[in-house]
Amino acid sequence: MSVKPDGPAIRRIRRAQMMSLRSLQALTGLNRGYLSRIERGLIHESADQRVRTIANALQVKPAAITQEEKT
């Protein structure tokens, strides 16, 4: 299953926690380039588990860093 990550929200939360992209990489095990592309909005869909991993590292609910489908 894939979800739409909200890159700017991820960046805002990460920066508010004074966390570097390298630190987020270390916490999630995800590639730093991949995380950067998500934050810049270049990745429009991501695996649900990856988004959950990012949310856990940021200590927020997945809904805080995903976009709702607008119909």
N, C-alpha and C positions, 0 to 999 in steps of 0.2 A: 504494500500500500504506500502511496506517496502523498505528501502534503505540500502545501505552498509555504515555504519559510518567509517570514517578514524580516528581511535582512537589516533594514534600518533599526528595527526594534531590537534585534540581537546586538547590533553595534552600540546602541544607546545603553542597554542594560550592562553590557560588558564594560563600557567606559565608565558608567556610573559606579561600578564596583571596582574601578581602577585596576582592571584586569587587562593584561596585554593579550594580543592575538597568540603569542607564543604560549602564554599560560593556559589559554583556552585550548590550544592544541594539545598541551600536556595533559590536561584534565579529560579531554574527550578521546584522544588517540586519533583524531581526524587530521588530515593534511591541512597545514596552515593556508596554502593556496586555495584549497576548497572552502575553508572557512571565510577567507577574504572575499571570494567570489559570491558566497551566500550573502555576506554583509553588504556588498555592492549591488545586490539585486540581479546578478548575472545568472544565478541558478534559480529557476522558477519552480522546480519541483525537486523534492528530496525524499529519500526513504524515511518513513515514519520513525524508525529506530534511530536514525541519525539526528533527527530533530529532538527526539526524547533525550538523547545523549547530551546534546547542547543545552537543553533546558535543565537537565540535572546538574550539569557543570555550573550553570548560572544560578541555580537554585530558584527556578521559576517554573510555573506550570507550562506545559507545551503550548497551551492556548495563548500565552503571552508573547510567543514568538512565531506564530503562524497566522496566515491570512485566511479569513473566511471566504468561501466561494460566494461570489456575488451573482445572483441569478436574476 
